[in-house]
Amino acid sequence: MHKIANPAVGRVNQGLKAFPIASMENLRHTPDKDTMKTMQRALATLTFSVFLTSSLAFADNPFNGRDLAGWSFKKKGTLESKWVTGTPQLDTANPKALKARGRGGAMVNVVTGHGQSIDIYSDQKWGSSRIELEVLVAKGANSGIYVMGEYEVQVLDSYGKEKLGGGDMGAIYGAQPPRTNACKKPGEWQKYEIDFLAPKFDTSGKKTANAKFLVVKLNGKILHENVEMKGPTPSGVTGREAATGPIMFQGDHGPVAYRNIKITPLKK
């Protein structure tokens, strides 16, 4: 038999000669130190996120979206609660105030300024957990999210601010300012995501491990990682640390609204 030449094979071989495959030696590249550190941080963050996700139980929704059933108020002198439910909107006559339209959707502190209402906290309690919620503030408004009723993540109209302090939006009050300004304009909904480890106690009630904010995100941006709390923030529900606690929203500092509150216990 005669071998029949395949012209296509010849053309392929010619193509390979024209475009030789790069050798492994040419592909070697050693990343610089900064690149290696960035890669290591990214891998650590991904690993940690996978761990947290696999450690989550079923979520609780302490606010039913219709009324304030399941919530209590922290007494403060003769002040009375101005918390209602409805759809919040900035008062056109006074952008430092909020109005509530309708009867459901969000928890709204309908005041015009400081010292007109009181704090509100859930009857239900949690330990280590992931907290997701949305918050809306009026111009210049001030509030706070008290994790376990005792550790405050600050809520403040810090829109457009360049230099951030311990009292600005996203700060862990008394512990650490936010690393970046992720605050939106007054009247816009903003989303917090907080992963939190509760303090631990032995059988005698002695604390064996401090509480810790594992991650705090605002509008998708990381503000804090691994911030240990040596003690509670002032003005909490009880002022004492415990294995479980409610979520509290500060209401004596200004007009604010909360909605879509989801708390997912972390499995131990």
N, C-alpha and C positions, 0 to 999 in steps of 0.2 A: 504494500500500500504506500501511496505517496502521501506525505504530510502536507496538508493544505495550510498555507500561511493565513493567519487572521490579521488583516490590516488594522482592525480595531485595537488589538492588543499592542501592536506597534505604536499606535497613536497614544495609547495610555502610557506606555513606557517612555515615550518621548516627553509626555506631559510631566511625568515624575522627574525626569532629568531637568526639565525647565523650571520646575517648582519643587526642589528637594525638600524632604521633610526635615524640620529643625531637629537637631540633636538635643538630647537631654541636657547636655552641657550648656547649650544656648538658652535653655528655659530656666536655669537655676537663678534664683533671686532671693536675697536675704533681706527681709523687712527691717526697717530701722526700728529703734527702741520705741519711739512714739507710736508707730503703727502696731507693734506687738502689744503695747499697753492698751491701746484702743480695742484690739481684738480680744484681749483677755477680759476687759471690762464687759464687752458685749456678750461674751460667752458666759460670764458669771451672772449677768442680768438675765439671760435667757434661761439658764439652769435654775435660777431662783424663781423665775416666773412659772416654770414648769412645776417646780416643787409646790408653790403656793396653790396653783390650779388643782393639782392632784390632792391637795390637803383640804379642799373646801367641802362643806356639807351643803344641805339645802338652805336656800335663802329665806329670810324672814322679811316681811313688809310691814313694819310697825304703823305706818300711816296708810289708812284705807282709801284715801283720796276723796272721802265724802264728809267726814266729821272728825272730831278730836277724841273719839273713843279710844281708850288705851293710853291716854296721856294725862299727866298731872302737872301742876304748876308749883314752882318754888316761891313760897311766900316771902315778901319783902315789904315790911312796914304796912302801910295802908294801900299800897299800889294794887291794882287789879289787872287781870289778864286782858290784853287787847288782841289776842290771837283769834283768828277766824279762818274759815276755809273759803276758797274761791280762786279766781284767776287774777294774779297781781298785775298792776300796771302803775307806771309812774303818774303821779298827780300832775296834770298839765299846768295847774296853777302854782304848784310847789314841787319841783323835781327832787326835793329832799324828803318827800313823803310818798307812801304807797297807798293805793286803793285796791279793794278786792271786789271783783265783779263775779256775779253768780254765786253758787253755793259749794262748789267742789273744785278739785284739781291740785291745790297747794295749801300749805299752812302759811298764813300771812299775818305778820305782826303789823297791824294797822295803826301806826303812830306817826308823828311828825318829827320826833327827835328823841333825845336821851331822857331816861328816867320816867317814862310814861307807861311801861308795861313790865312784865315779869318773865322769868325763864320758864321754859316748858321742857319736860323730860318724859321719856317713855316709861310705862309700867313694866315692860318686858326688859330683861337684863341679858347681857352676853359677856363672854370672856374674850379670848383671842378671836378676832374676826376681820373680815373685809367689809368695809363700809363704802357704799356707793350712793351718792345723792346729788341733787341739783339745787343750787342756791341762787337767789336773785336779790340784789341790794339796790336801794335808792342812792342818789348822789350823796356822798359823804357818810353813808350809813356804816354802822359798826355792829357786829354780832360775833358769835363764836360757836364752833361745833365741839362739844365736850364729849370725847370718846370715853366710854364707861362712866360718863357723868363727871369725870375728874381731870381729863387731860385735854387741853384746849388747842384746836387748830383755828387760827384766826380767820375771821370773815370781815373784810373792810373794803370800801371803795378805794382801791389803790391804782385805778386805771391811769396809765400814762406816766406813772412815777418811775424815775430812773434809779434813785438810791433807796433801797428797801431796808427796813428795820424790823425789830422784833414784834411790832404791832401791825404790820402790813398784811395784806391778803396772802394767806398761805403760810404764815409764820407759825411755828409751834411756840405758843406764847410762853415767854420766860425761858425758852431753851435754845431756839435757833431761828434766824430769819430765813425766808425762802431763798433758794439759789438763783431764781429768775422771776421776773414779773410776768405771770400768765393771766393776769386779771383782765376781764372784759369790761366794756362800758356799763355804767349803771343802767338797770332796766333789762339787761340781757341775762339769760340763764347760763350758769357756769357749773361744770361738773367736777366734783371731788371724788377721788378714789383713794381710800386709806386702808392699808394693811397693818394690823396692830396686834402685838403680842401682849397679853395681860400679865400683870405681875404674878409671881408664884409664892405660895406660902406652905410651910410645913404643917404638920398636924397640930402643933401648938399655936399656930397663927402667926409665927414669925416669918417675915418676908425673906425668901431665899433667892429671888431674882427680880430685877426691876422690870417695869413695863417698857415696851419699846415700839416706836413707830418704824416699821420695816420699810414701808414706802408710802409717800404722800404725793399724789398727782393732782394737778389742777388743769383742766382742759387739755389733758393728754400730755402735759409736761411734768417731768419729775422735779419736785421741790425739795424732797428730803429722802434720805436712805439711812436706815439703821441709827435712829436717834434714840438713845436710852434716856428714860425719865427717872430721875432719882426720887421724885415725889410728885404729888398731884399739883395741878395748877390752882391758884387761889380762885375762890368763888364757884367751886363745883357744887354738886348736889349735896354731898355730905362733908367734903374736905378730907375724907379718909380713903385709903387704898383698900381694895378688896379683890377677890378672885373673879367676880362678875360685877357688872354695873349697867345702867341704862345709857341711852344717848340723850344728851341735853343740848338745846339750842338757846343761846343767850337772847333774851328779849327785852332787857332793861336798858339797852344801848342805842336802839334805833330801828327803823323800818327794814324788814327783811322777810324773805319768803323761802320755803323749802318744799321740794316735791321729789317724787320717784326715789324714795328712801328704801334702800335694800341693804340688809345686813346678813352676811353669810358667815356662820361660825367656821373657824379653822379647826380641823380635826387635830387632836393631840396624839 
